[in-house]
Amino acid sequence: MEPISFSVPTGNFGDILAGYYAKRMGLPVDQLVVATNENDILHKFFSKGEYFRPQMVTPTISPSMDICVSSNFERFLYHMNDNDTSKMNEIMKGFEETLKLKASDELLLRCQSQMLSERLTGEEINKTIAENFKTHGYLLDPHSAIGVGAATKLERDGKLHEGVPMVCLACAHWGKFSEAVGAAIGEAKLKELHFPDELEALKTMETRKVILPAVEEKIKDHVLNTI
């Protein structure tokens, strides 16, 4: 079986970590691309070896990837540190205390041997959505566009292996992010598209909600009483 590369839009690092495990189990994976938005703590690590927790999340048009810290990333670091629990305990304790992690040159090279990364701004996401819709007639949601855009930038920069197919993982249907894609392709074109019947039905369904105080016991009681 010929090798395949994957570009994975990611915030919490779970999906691409699964790709890393699949590669270790024998799937013929060539390159794994960590594709991020402007909340780019992962891109900063893979490009500079710096993993610094920001003071706040930057709101973007790809909200599922708006994170401060990637909750699955330390699992990857564990493997890159030879599964050394003591060393990982020391690293993560330091990170919790300082909100900073600086990789050694050796650790960074080991991580870069497994994955490469790229980031997209909101403007670049919109451009990717518009260009793919115009060229291929396929409408990407903002998250999926990050995977496509990241692979496109890396190919342009000569960082992808020539001749190896690249699979860009899709995350959601564009209909969930109609405001964002409408800004990318134009509202007039968006109105010409058919929304899935399941999403259309949501517009007329009754909204059910219960407003609760931010009190732990009240929330517990509500969960127990409505199970």
Secondary structure, 3 states (H helix, E strand, C coil): CCCEEEEEECCCCHHHHHHHHHHHCCCCEEEEEEEECCCCHHHHHHHHCEEECCCCCCCCCCHHHCCCCCCCHHHHHHHHCCCCHHHHHHHHHHHHHHCEEECCHHHHHHHHCCCEEEECCHHHHHHHHHHHHHHHCCCCCHHHHHHHHHHHHHHHCCCCCCCCCEEECCCCCHHHHHHHHHHHHCHHHHHCCCCCHHHHHHCCCCCCCCCCCCCHHHHHHHHHHHC
